[in-house]
Amino acid sequence: MALTAFQRAVAFVLHREGPPSNDPFDKGGETVHGISRAAWPDLTPWPPTLEQAIDLYRTQYWDRINGDLLPPGIAIVAFDAAVNQGLRTAARMLQRAARVTADGVIGPVTIAAVGANPDGVLERLIAERLMKYTATDNFTRYGRGWLARTAGALIAATKGE
């Protein structure tokens, strides 16, 4: 049985997020399954179980980017961007890639524009992610990993993983 786009996307993210961490240079602070305490200070119990993390990824990231309405490859890249770069940032990057008004809300206009040219949108979304990363203050510390993650997302989007 083939995996759904969400299952592929969450597997991609969980693989890249690695073990629990508490990097003093990372704004997220304590992180488990890629869920940071800084982003989710009221999440209980802490640390989240894997099942709780997957539920959070579905409701707070996948559903909010309308992942089920996007072409699967683009949904994977947009979801990973939402998790790693922020939901609103990811939405705006996708909208710029789709050449629609970047208001940060992925709705019918964005979805239609993405569907009209998925290959072009995917290329531009990858470029948007790379440009955003290179403009980030801590690129020198984390940039190599971010670039590898983005390349991996492109591979997952185009060939599966």
N, C-alpha and C positions, 0 to 999 in steps of 0.2 A: 504494500500500500504506500503510495507516494505521500510525502510530507506536505502539509499545507505551507503556504508562503509564511504564515506566522511561525510555524514550527521551525522552518528553515532559518528565519530571521532571528528568533530567540536563541536557537542553537549557535548561530554565528556570534551573537553578542556574548553569550555566556562563555564561549570558548575564548574570546578575546579579553574578557574582563578578568579572567584568572582567579587566583585564590584571594581570600580576604586580605585587605591591606589597610594601612593607615599611614600613607606617605605624607610627611610634614610639608611637602612642597605642592601637594594636590589640594585644591580648594574643597574637594569633596570630603576630605578627612577619612574617617573610618568607612570602609566600603566592603560589603559582602554581596556576592553574586552580582556585582556591578551596581548595587543599590547603595547610594551614599547616605550617611547619617545627616550630612549637611542639607541635602535636598529633601530628605524625608525625616525630619527630627521627631515627628509624632508617631512614627511607625512602631507599632507594638505587635508582638514582642520583638525585641531587638536581640540578636541579629535575626533578619528574616530567614525563613526556610527557603529552600529552592522553589517549592511550590508557591510560596507567597511572592517571591521575586518574579516568577513567571506570570502570576496573576496581575501583579503591579505593572509589569511590562505590557501585558495585553490591555489593561484598562487605561493606564496613564500615558502610554506612548503609542502603541499600535492603533488602538481605537481612535485616538485623538489625531493621528495623521491619516485616518481613514484607510488604513493599510489594506483592508479587504476590497476596497474599490479601486486601488491602484494596480497597474501591471505588477506581477510578482517581483520581478527584478528591481524595479524602482522602489517598491514597497520595502524591500530588504535594505537598500541603501538609505532611504529616507528614515526608516526605523533606527538603523544604526546611528545615523546622524542625530536623531532626536535624543537617543540615549547618551551619546558621547559629547554632543555639542549643544544640546538643549533643544527642547521641543519647538519653541518659537523660532529659534535660529534655523532649525531644520526645515520648518514650514516655509520660512522666507526664502531659503536657498532653493527649495523645490519650486516655489513660485517664480523666482527669477529664472530658473532653468526652463520652466514652462512658458516664460515670457508673458506672465500675467502680473497684475498688481500684487506686490508682496506685502499683504496685510497680516500674515502670520496665521491665517485660518485656512486650512485645506478643505474647500467646499466644492460645489458642483463646477464652478468655472475652472478651478485648478485641475480637477479630475478630468474634465473634458479636454483641456489643453494638453495634459500629460498623455492622454489616450490618443490624441491626434498625431503625436510625434514621439513615441516612447524612446526610440533610439537616440534621437537628438537630445531629449530631456535627460536621459541617463548620462550621456557624455557631459552635458553642461552641469548636472548635479555633482558629478565627480569633481569637475573643475571648481565649482563653488566650494565644495568641502575643502579641497586643497588650498584654495586662496584664503579661506577663513582660518585654517590651521596656521598657515605661514604668517598671518597677521596677529597671531596670538602671542601674548607676552612670554609664555613659557615654552615656546616652540623649540628653543635650544635644548631644553631638558627632555621634552616628550615628543618632539617632532618626528623623529625616526619611527617611533611606534605608531603615531597617527598616520603617517604616510603609508606604512605597511598595512595598517587596518583599512585604510581607504582602498588600497589596491586589492586587498582580500575581499572587501565588499563588492568591488566591481567583478571580481572572479565569481563570487557567489551569485551575483545578479545575472551574469551572462551564461554561466555553465552549471550553476548549482554547486553545492558543497556537501 
